Amino acid sequence: MRNAMIDVDVLIVGSGPVGATFARLLVDQGNLNVLMVDAGPKLTERAGQHVRNLPENARVEAQVAAQGPTTFRYAVPSMPERADAAVSGNYRLEHLVRPGTHLPNGERWGDLPAAACSTNVGGMGAHWTCACPPPAQGEAISFIPDEQMQVALAKARELLQVSASAYPDTPVSQRLRERLSSAFADVTTATRAVQRMPLACSSDQGQRRWSGSDTILGALAEPSGRPERFEIRHDTACVQLIVKNDRIVGAELLHRSSGTRYQVDAKTVIVAADALRTPQLLWASGIRPKALGRYLNDQPQVVHAVRLDADESGINLPGADPTVGVYWVPYDREHHPFHGQVMQMEACPVALADEGQANVEHIVAMGWFCCKQDIRAEDRVHFSNSEKDFLGLPAMTLDYSLTASDLEQVGKARDLLQRAGKALGKPLGDAPLMLPPGSSLHYQGTTRMGEADDGTCVCDDHCQVWGFQNLYVAGNGVIPTPTACNPTLTSVALAVRACQRILKECRA
């Protein structure tokens, strides 16, 4: 262990893409002393790499290490098996988690049974699909000026290295896009057309590199490249923030492998754990605003797979490149309040049925994320006053349900997926499937931002917790609006805005 007591300018709890954004900007632009802690192990020497960039054996080892209390290799059921379990409620662990994740509530299935976390340096940024669609009208946060948000989104794209050209635009992919465009002509517009998905992914001579927290950290991800004013401590859980009046004066940390507890003093504290564990830490610290853990928002996810029509797609043509890539049917508040993804199998996080495994280059997976219609205070995370989780923090349970309006949207998404399947080839399976609730991994709202400290939000529009001079929360949990888009780009952009305030305060 290093010093039992340290004093830093900024403590960051959590090392996912959002925590990495704070670290990068505050070290580079503020010349501040920054300590980042993560309860999980370091999976790679370069901190926070995406596991998809690793050789298969190393990838599997890294995924298992990220699984908190369940560090063993999961069985991987197919999409139909997951969906059948969702209908019956007869879950097994493997129905609910993907490799690299674990259930925050142990093997106790609740109302959001597939809600999962990753415990590792890099957080979910080591495992995510890297899809980065921007929020559209209707998803955007109304009280943040659009011109400010666009500047922040541009910086987020730069940090994440977002591109629409990670996959080559082949004759096969062009035909696929044309067929999708024709099928969805009535719900898309010229400005919201079927297009290649913006991905946090770069490509060099056909070799793709998926962005993780290391991409954002840059030189800070390299042990040899870090300045003395920045440190990442893995295997180190923050178990309590130390409150004095309207300030956080420090935090109690637990070095998990040695069992050593010690205090760090900090001038500013940023909690960017995730949408479940950020409110958990605040609760454990006695910071319990009325909205904490409430307004939990998930995106119901409907999936399907299709075997491409060989003649129509051109994959049978001599010398044809079968690369499909990842395509996007964008959200439109009036006509298409969903985010549709059509993706190459290497980009799909969920297994197909066995019949599709033999020839996956002719298979594409499709997923439609639904926008929850009713965001309610009663959809929430509860924290126990007596039970503890594997880190010694208050055990959590989730209260969550889909309303009639939500289920109506799921039905519409199924219809759209059937339309997409028929346009592209032969669907695998009889009908699109809804995955178990929580499968999106896109939980939002539990530390939501708002315009005023009125009991319906936890922080302001720069992520500063109401009533505290130096406490910030960040990540998907601060997003207050109903959305269907993958939230990482938005969360990184909101962190960029929060950094602007922190830097201004530090310079004052």
C-alpha positions in Angstrom: 0.0 0.0 0.0 1.0 3.6 -0.5 0.3 6.3 2.1 -2.5 5.5 4.5 -3.6 9.2 4.4 -3.4 11.2 1.2 -4.6 14.7 0.2 -5.7 15.3 -3.4 -7.5 18.0 -5.3 -10.0 15.6 -6.9 -11.2 12.1 -6.0 -13.0 10.2 -8.8 -14.9 7.1 -7.8 -15.3 4.9 -10.8 -13.1 4.5 -13.9 -15.6 4.0 -16.7 -15.8 6.4 -19.7 -17.3 9.1 -17.6 -14.8 8.9 -14.8 -12.1 8.8 -17.4 -13.4 12.0 -19.0 -13.1 13.9 -15.7 -9.6 12.5 -15.1 -8.4 13.5 -18.6 -9.8 17.0 -18.6 -9.0 17.9 -15.0 -5.4 16.7 -15.3 -4.7 18.1 -18.7 -6.6 21.4 -18.4 -6.5 22.0 -14.6 -3.0 20.7 -13.6 -4.8 19.1 -10.6 -3.8 16.3 -8.4 -6.4 13.6 -9.2 -6.9 10.1 -7.7 -9.2 7.7 -9.4 -10.3 4.5 -7.5 -12.2 1.4 -8.8 -13.3 -1.5 -6.7 -12.4 -4.0 -9.4 -9.2 -5.4 -10.8 -7.0 -4.0 -13.5 -7.8 -6.2 -16.6 -5.0 -4.9 -18.8 -1.6 -3.2 -18.3 -2.9 -0.2 -20.2 -5.7 0.8 -17.9 -9.3 0.4 -19.2 -8.9 -1.3 -22.6 -11.9 -2.8 -24.3 -11.8 -6.5 -24.0 -12.8 -6.9 -27.6 -9.3 -5.7 -28.5 -7.7 -8.7 -26.7 -7.0 -12.2 -28.0 -9.8 -14.7 -27.2 -8.1 -16.3 -24.2 -7.2 -13.0 -22.7 -10.6 -11.6 -23.4 -12.4 -14.5 -21.6 -10.0 -14.2 -18.6 -10.7 -10.4 -18.4 -14.4 -10.9 -18.6 -14.4 -13.4 -15.8 -12.3 -11.1 -13.6 -14.8 -8.3 -14.1 -17.7 -10.3 -12.8 -17.5 -9.2 -9.1 -18.8 -12.1 -6.9 -19.3 -14.5 -9.8 -15.8 -14.9 -11.2 -16.4 -18.0 -13.4 -17.2 -18.5 -17.0 -20.9 -18.2 -17.8 -22.8 -20.4 -20.1 -24.1 -18.3 -23.0 -27.7 -19.0 -23.9 -29.2 -18.0 -27.2 -31.6 -15.1 -27.7 -34.7 -17.4 -27.8 -33.6 -19.0 -24.5 -33.3 -15.6 -22.8 -36.6 -14.4 -24.2 -38.4 -17.7 -23.1 -37.0 -17.1 -19.6 -38.4 -13.6 -19.7 -41.8 -14.8 -20.6 -41.9 -17.6 -18.0 -39.9 -15.8 -15.2 -37.9 -19.0 -14.8 -34.4 -17.5 -14.8 -31.0 -18.9 -14.4 -28.0 -16.7 -13.9 -26.9 -17.1 -17.5 -30.2 -15.8 -18.7 -29.6 -12.5 -17.1 -25.9 -11.6 -17.4 -23.5 -11.2 -20.3 -19.8 -12.2 -19.9 -18.0 -9.4 -18.0 -21.0 -8.4 -15.9 -22.7 -9.5 -12.7 -26.0 -8.9 -10.9 -25.8 -6.2 -8.2 -28.4 -7.9 -6.1 -26.9 -11.4 -6.3 -29.1 -14.3 -7.5 -32.3 -12.7 -6.4 -34.4 -11.9 -9.4 -36.4 -8.7 -9.0 -38.5 -6.5 -11.2 -35.5 -5.6 -13.3 -33.8 -9.0 -13.2 -31.1 -8.4 -15.9 -29.8 -5.2 -14.3 -26.1 -5.8 -14.3 -22.8 -4.1 -13.4 -19.1 -4.6 -14.2 -16.5 -4.3 -11.5 -13.1 -3.6 -13.1 -10.9 -0.7 -14.2 -12.6 0.8 -17.2 -16.1 -0.1 -15.9 -18.6 -1.0 -18.5 -16.4 0.8 -21.0 -14.4 -2.5 -21.2 -17.5 -4.4 -22.4 -19.9 -2.0 -24.2 -21.1 -2.1 -27.8 -19.5 1.3 -28.5 -22.7 2.6 -30.2 -22.8 6.5 -29.9 -25.9 7.9 -31.5 -26.6 11.5 -30.3 -29.8 12.3 -28.5 -32.5 13.6 -30.8 -35.3 16.2 -30.3 -37.4 14.7 -27.6 -34.4 12.9 -25.9 -32.3 16.1 -25.4 -32.4 17.7 -21.9 -34.6 20.8 -22.4 -33.0 23.0 -19.8 -29.5 22.8 -21.2 -29.0 25.3 -24.1 -28.7 23.3 -27.4 -25.6 25.2 -28.5 -23.8 24.3 -25.2 -24.8 20.7 -25.5 -23.6 20.5 -29.1 -20.2 21.7 -28.1 -20.0 19.1 -25.3 -21.2 16.4 -27.6 -18.4 17.3 -30.1 -15.8 17.0 -27.4 -17.3 13.7 -26.3 -17.0 12.3 -29.8 -13.4 13.5 -29.9 -12.6 11.8 -26.6 -14.3 8.5 -27.5 -12.9 8.6 -31.1 -16.4 8.2 -32.6 -16.6 7.5 -36.3 -19.1 6.2 -38.8 -16.4 4.6 -40.9 -15.1 1.9 -38.7 -16.5 -0.7 -41.1 -15.9 -0.4 -44.9 -18.8 0.7 -47.0 -19.0 -2.4 -49.3 -21.5 -3.1 -52.1 -23.1 -5.6 -49.7 -23.5 -2.9 -47.0 -24.8 -0.4 -49.5 -27.5 -2.8 -50.6 -28.5 -3.5 -47.0 -28.8 0.3 -46.3 -30.8 0.8 -49.4 -33.2 -2.0 -48.5 -33.6 -0.6 -44.9 -34.1 2.9 -46.3 -36.9 1.6 -48.5 -38.5 -0.4 -45.7 -38.5 2.6 -43.3 -39.1 5.4 -45.7 -42.4 6.3 -43.9 -40.7 6.8 -40.5 -37.4 8.5 -41.5 -36.5 11.9 -43.0 -33.6 13.3 -44.9 -32.0 14.5 -41.7 -32.8 11.3 -39.8 -32.1 8.8 -42.5 -31.0 5.1 -42.2 -27.2 5.4 -41.9 -24.1 3.9 -40.5 -24.1 3.9 -36.8 -21.6 6.3 -35.1 -19.3 3.9 -33.2 -16.5 4.5 -30.7 -14.2 2.5 -32.9 -11.2 3.2 -35.1 -10.0 1.2 -38.0 -6.5 0.7 -39.4 -6.2 -1.4 -42.5 -9.4 -3.3 -41.6 -8.3 -3.9 -38.0 -10.9 -2.4 -35.7 -9.9 -1.0 -32.3 -12.9 -0.5 -29.9 -12.7 2.4 -27.6 -12.6 1.9 -23.8 -11.7 4.2 -21.0 -8.1 4.0 -22.1 -9.0 5.8 -25.3 -10.3 8.7 -23.3 -7.4 8.7 -20.8 -4.8 8.7 -23.5 -1.3 8.9 -22.0 -2.9 8.6 -18.5 -3.8 5.0 -19.3 -0.1 4.0 -19.6 1.7 3.4 -16.3 4.8 4.9 -17.7 3.0 7.9 -19.2 1.2 9.1 -16.1 2.3 12.4 -14.4 2.8 12.2 -10.7 -0.4 14.2 -10.2 -2.6 11.3 -11.4 -3.1 7.9 -10.0 -5.5 5.0 -10.6 -6.0 2.6 -7.7 -7.6 -0.7 -8.6 -9.1 -3.2 -6.1 -10.0 -0.1 -4.1 -13.6 0.5 -3.0 -14.9 3.8 -1.8 -17.2 2.7 1.1 -18.1 6.2 2.5 -17.9 9.9 1.8 -17.0 12.0 4.8 -19.5 14.9 5.1 -18.9 18.1 7.0 -21.7 20.6 6.7 -22.1 21.4 3.0 -18.8 19.8 1.9 -17.3 16.4 1.4 -13.9 16.6 3.2 -12.8 13.1 2.2 -13.6 9.5 1.7 -13.0 6.1 3.4 -11.4 3.7 1.0 -11.0 -0.1 1.3 -8.1 -1.9 -0.3 -10.0 -5.1 -0.9 -7.1 -7.7 -1.2 -5.4 -6.5 2.0 -8.5 -5.4 3.9 -6.8 -2.1 4.8 -9.1 0.9 5.3 -7.8 4.4 5.1 -9.0 8.0 4.5 -8.2 10.2 1.6 -8.8 14.0 1.9 -10.1 15.7 -1.2 -11.1 19.2 -2.2 -13.6 17.9 -4.9 -15.3 14.5 -5.1 -16.9 13.0 -8.2 -18.9 9.8 -8.0 -19.1 8.2 -11.4 -19.7 4.6 -10.4 -22.8 3.7 -12.4 -26.5 4.4 -12.2 -27.0 1.8 -9.4 -23.8 2.2 -7.4 -23.5 6.0 -7.4 -26.8 6.4 -5.4 -25.7 3.4 -3.3 -22.5 5.3 -2.2 -24.4 8.5 -1.5 -27.0 6.5 0.6 -24.2 4.8 2.5 -22.7 8.2 3.3 -26.0 9.6 4.7 -26.6 11.8 1.6 -30.2 11.0 0.9 -32.1 13.6 -1.1 -35.7 12.7 -1.8 -35.0 11.8 -5.5 -32.0 9.6 -4.8 -32.4 6.2 -6.4 -35.8 7.2 -7.8 -37.0 7.8 -11.4 -35.1 4.6 -12.5 -35.4 4.4 -16.3 -34.5 1.4 -18.5 -34.9 0.9 -22.2 -37.0 -2.2 -23.1 -35.0 -4.1 -25.7 -36.5 -6.1 -28.6 -34.2 -8.3 -30.7 -34.4 -10.4 -33.9 -31.9 -12.0 -36.3 -32.1 -12.5 -40.0 -30.3 -14.6 -42.6 -29.5 -12.2 -45.5 -31.0 -12.9 -48.9 -27.9 -13.9 -50.8 -29.1 -12.7 -54.2 -30.6 -9.4 -53.0 -27.7 -8.6 -50.7 -25.0 -9.5 -53.3 -23.1 -11.8 -50.9 -23.0 -14.5 -53.6 -21.3 -12.2 -56.2 -17.7 -13.2 -57.0 -15.3 -11.5 -54.7 -18.0 -9.9 -52.7 -16.9 -8.6 -49.3 -19.6 -9.8 -46.9 -18.9 -7.1 -44.3 -22.2 -5.5 -43.1 -21.0 -3.3 -40.3 -23.5 -1.6 -38.0 -26.5 0.4 -39.3 -28.8 2.8 -37.5 -32.5 3.6 -37.9 -32.6 6.8 -36.0 -35.0 8.1 -33.4 -37.7 10.5 -34.5 -40.1 11.7 -31.8 -43.1 12.0 -34.2 -42.6 8.9 -36.4 -40.1 6.5 -34.9 -39.5 6.9 -31.2 -37.0 4.1 -31.2 -33.3 3.6 -31.9 -32.9 0.7 -34.3 -29.6 -1.2 -34.8 -28.7 -3.7 -37.5 -25.3 -5.1 -36.8 -22.7 -7.5 -38.0 -22.5 -10.5 -35.6 -19.0 -9.5 -34.3 -20.7 -6.4 -32.9 -23.7 -8.2 -31.3 -23.4 -8.9 -27.6 -26.1 -11.6 -27.5 -25.8 -15.1 -28.9 -27.9 -16.4 -31.8 -29.9 -19.6 -32.0 -27.8 -22.6 -32.8 -29.1 -22.7 -36.4 -27.4 -19.4 -37.1 -24.0 -20.1 -35.8 -22.6 -22.1 -38.7 -22.5 -19.2 -41.2 -22.6 -16.0 -39.2 -21.2 -13.9 -42.1 -24.7 -14.2 -43.7 -26.5 -13.3 -40.5 -27.3 -9.9 -39.0 -28.7 -9.2 -35.6 -31.2 -6.5 -35.1 -32.2 -4.7 -31.9 -34.7 -1.9 -31.2 -34.4 0.1 -28.0 -37.7 1.5 -26.8 -38.3 4.9 -25.1 -40.0 4.4 -21.7 -43.2 6.4 -21.9 -43.8 6.9 -18.1 -40.8 7.9 -15.9 -42.1 7.6 -12.4 -40.7 8.2 -8.9 -41.9 4.7 -7.8 -39.5 3.0 -10.2 -36.5 3.0 -7.9 -33.5 1.4 -6.1 -34.0 0.6 -2.5 -31.0 0.3 -0.1 -31.0 -2.0 2.9 -30.2 -0.7 6.4 -28.9 -4.2 7.4 -27.8 -6.3 4.5 -24.5 -5.7 2.6 -23.3 -6.6 -0.8 -20.0 -8.1 -1.7 -18.2 -4.8 -1.3 -19.8 -4.2 2.2 -22.1 -1.5 0.9 -25.9 -1.5 1.5 -27.6 -4.3 -0.5 -30.0 -3.0 -3.1 -33.3 -4.2 -4.5 -35.1 -2.7 -7.5 -38.8 -1.8 -7.9 -39.6 -1.4 -11.6 -42.5 -2.1 -13.9 -43.6 -1.4 -17.5 -46.8 0.5 -17.9 -49.5 -0.2 -20.5 -48.0 2.6 -22.6 -44.6 1.1 -22.3 -45.9 -2.3 -23.4 -47.6 -0.7 -26.4 -44.3 0.7 -27.5 -42.7 -2.8 -27.2 -45.4 -4.1 -29.5 -44.7 -1.4 -32.0 -41.0 -2.2 -31.9 -41.8 -5.9 -32.6 -43.7 -4.8 -35.7 -40.8 -2.7 -36.9 -38.3 -5.5 -36.4 -40.5 -7.8 -38.4 -40.5 -5.2 -41.2 -36.7 -5.0 -41.1 -36.3 -8.8 -41.2 -38.6 -9.2 -44.2 -36.7 -6.4 -46.0 -33.3 -8.1 -45.5 -33.9 -11.9 -45.9 -35.2 -14.8 -43.8 -35.8 -14.1 -40.1 -34.5 -16.6 -37.7 -37.3 -17.6 -35.4 -41.0 -16.9 -35.6 -41.1 -13.4 -34.1 -38.9 -10.7 -32.5 -38.2 -11.3 -28.8 -38.2 -9.0 -25.8 -35.1 -9.6 -23.7 -35.4 -9.8 -19.9 -36.0 -6.3 -18.3 -32.7 -4.6 -17.6 -30.9 -6.3 -20.5 -30.2 -2.9 -22.2 -27.7 -2.0 -19.4 -28.8 1.6 -20.1 -30.2 2.5 -16.7 -30.8 6.2 -16.1 -32.4 8.7 -13.8 -31.3 7.5 -10.3 -29.2 10.7 -9.7 -31.1 12.8 -12.2 -30.3 16.4 -12.9 -32.9 19.2 -12.8 -33.5 22.9 -13.1 -34.2 23.5 -9.4 -33.8 21.8 -6.0 -37.4 20.8 -5.9 -37.2 17.2 -4.6 -37.4 15.6 -8.1 -33.7 15.7 -8.9 -30.3 15.1 -7.2 -28.0 17.5 -9.1 -28.1 20.6 -11.2 -27.3 20.9 -14.9 -23.6 20.7 -14.3 -23.9 17.5 -12.2 -23.3 19.3 -8.8 -25.3 17.7 -6.0 -27.8 20.2 -4.6 -26.7 21.6 -1.2 -23.0 20.6 -1.6 -20.2 22.8 -2.5 -17.9 20.2 -3.9 -19.8 17.0 -4.7 -20.6 15.9 -8.2 -22.4 12.8 -9.6 -22.0 11.7 -13.2 -22.9 8.9 -15.6 -26.1 7.6 -17.1 -27.9 8.1 -13.8 -28.0 11.9 -14.2 -30.0 11.8 -17.5 -33.5 12.9 -16.6 -35.3 12.5 -19.9 -36.9 9.5 -21.6 -34.5 8.2 -24.2 -34.0 5.4 -26.6 -30.5 6.2 -27.7 -27.4 4.5 -26.2 -26.5 6.9 -23.4 -22.7 6.8 -23.2 -22.1 9.7 -25.6 -24.6 11.9 -23.7 -23.1 11.0 -20.3 -19.6 11.8 -21.5 -20.9 15.1 -22.9 -22.5 16.0 -19.5 -19.2 15.2 -17.8 -17.5 17.6 -20.2 -19.9 20.3 -19.0 -19.3 19.4 -15.4 -15.5 19.7 -15.8 -16.0 23.3 -17.1 -17.6 24.2 -13.8 -15.0 22.4 -11.7 -12.1 24.0 -13.5 -13.7 27.4 -13.1 -14.1 26.9 -9.4 -10.5 25.7 -9.0 -9.2 28.7 -10.8 -11.3 31.2 -8.8 
